[in-house]
Amino acid sequence: MGFSGCCPADSDLENAWRNDLEREVREINSSVFDDVAEMMKIIANPLRIKILFLLEKKDHSVYELMYVLKEPQNLLSYNLGVLKKAGLLESYYRSRHKTYRLTAEQSAPLIRCLKQVLFP
């Protein structure tokens, strides 16, 4: 199948050109773009970004987050659940209070990226 008028005329150049384009097609169709888009949807909420930044400094209970963020418990719990489901947080009990912390594997690169964008 020829691409007359849009690609190099020399057959070696055309093959290299076509191979480059095929490589780009494979790269652009990678599922990583879907994963990035999903993660962007998750962190597109300002409250979730604030939660991530607070948890980067130290673990917090829901009550501590309520105090700092001035948000109701049900709203915080919902958003913490979204972040936990995405693998960005994990929880444990400290005394009787459910406490949240970042999962280093998933969250660290995301936090670094957000800091670069927000605080250049």
VENRA-V837449 format. One line per field, one symbol per residue. ss: DSSP state (@ for helix, = for strand, . for the rest). Layout:
# VENRA-V837449
ss: ???
This chain:
# VENRA-V837449
ss: ..........@@@@@@@@@@@@@@@@@@...@@@@@@@@@@@@..@@@@@@@@@@@@..==@@@@@@@@...@@@@@@@@@@@@@...======..======.@@@@@@@@@@@@@@@..
